[in-house]
C-alpha cells in the first residue's frame, strides 16, 4: 500500500469556496475508486491536508492524473501558497497523527 499526505495554505481567504469545491470533487473521485483504501481531508495548524491510501503506486498515479484531481492540481497554483506532499509505503491505513508525523519529518515540495 502507498499513502499520500499533503497540506495546502490558501493565498486568500476568498479562494476557499472554489478550492473546497474542487477538493471535494477530487475527494469524491478518490472515494469512488476501488483501489483507494482511504481518502480524507482535515485541517491542522493552519493548513488543509488530504490523506489517501492506495493499493499501489499505479492506482495512485492514475487517480492523480485524471478527472477532478487533475483539475484541482491545476487550480492549486493560482489558489494555494503551500503545496507540500509526501508519499510513503504502509502496511495499514495510518492515523492522522502518524501521517502528520511522517509528513513533518519527510515532506517535500510536490512536483
C-alpha positions in Angstrom: 0.0 0.0 0.0 1.0 3.6 -0.6 -0.1 6.6 1.5 -0.1 10.2 0.3 -0.4 13.2 2.6 -0.2 16.8 1.6 -1.0 20.2 3.0 -2.0 23.4 1.4 -2.5 27.0 2.6 -4.8 29.3 0.6 -3.4 32.5 -0.9 -6.5 34.5 0.0 -9.5 33.6 2.3 -11.9 34.3 -0.6 -10.4 31.4 -2.6 -11.8 29.0 0.0 -15.2 28.3 -1.8 -13.6 27.4 -5.1 -10.7 25.4 -3.5 -13.0 23.4 -1.3 -15.5 22.7 -4.1 -12.7 21.4 -6.3 -11.1 19.5 -3.4 -14.5 17.9 -2.5 -14.9 16.7 -6.1 -11.4 15.1 -6.0 -12.3 13.5 -2.7 -15.4 12.1 -4.1 -13.4 10.8 -7.1 -10.9 9.1 -4.7 -13.6 7.5 -2.5 -15.2 6.1 -5.7 -12.0 4.4 -6.8 -12.0 0.7 -5.8 -8.2 0.9 -5.5 -8.4 3.7 -2.9 -8.4 2.2 0.6 -8.9 5.5 2.4 -9.4 9.2 1.5 -10.0 12.1 3.7 -9.3 15.8 4.3 -8.7 17.7 7.6 -7.3 21.0 8.9 -4.2 21.1 11.0 -2.2 24.1 12.2 -3.5 26.5 9.5 -3.1 24.0 6.7 -5.6 21.9 4.9 -4.5 18.3 4.5 -5.5 15.4 2.3 -4.6 11.8 3.3 -5.2 8.9 0.9 -4.1 5.3 0.9 -3.8 3.4 -2.4 -3.5 -0.3 -3.3 -0.3 0.6 -5.3 1.6 3.4 -6.9 0.0 2.8 -10.3 -3.5 3.3 -8.8 -2.4 6.5 -7.1 -0.8 7.9 -10.2 -3.8 7.1 -12.4 -6.0 8.9 -9.9 -3.6 11.9 -9.6 -3.5 12.5 -13.4 -7.2 12.3 -14.1 -10.6 13.9 -13.5 -11.3 16.3 -10.7 -8.0 15.7 -9.0 -6.1 16.8 -12.1 -8.3 19.9 -12.2 -7.7 20.8 -8.5 -3.9 20.4 -9.0 -4.0 22.8 -12.0 -6.0 25.3 -10.0 -3.8 25.0 -6.9 -1.0 27.1 -8.4 -3.5 30.0 -8.5 -5.2 29.3 -5.2 -2.6 28.0 -2.8 0.6 29.2 -1.2 1.9 25.9 0.2 1.5 22.7 -1.6 3.7 20.1 0.0 3.1 16.3 -0.4 4.8 13.2 0.7 4.2 9.6 -0.4 5.2 6.6 1.8 4.7 2.9 1.9 2.4 1.5 4.7 1.0 -1.9 5.8 -2.2 -0.4 7.1 -4.1 2.9 6.9 -2.1 5.3 9.1 -3.9 7.5 11.6 -3.9 11.3 11.0 -1.2 11.7 13.7 1.0 9.1 12.2 0.7 10.5 8.7 1.3 14.1 10.0 4.4 12.9 11.8 5.8 11.3 8.6 4.8 14.5 6.7 6.6 16.8 9.1 9.8 14.7 9.0 9.9 13.9 5.4 7.6 16.2 3.4 8.9 17.6 0.2 7.6 20.1 -2.4 5.3 18.5 -4.9 6.4 18.5 -8.5 
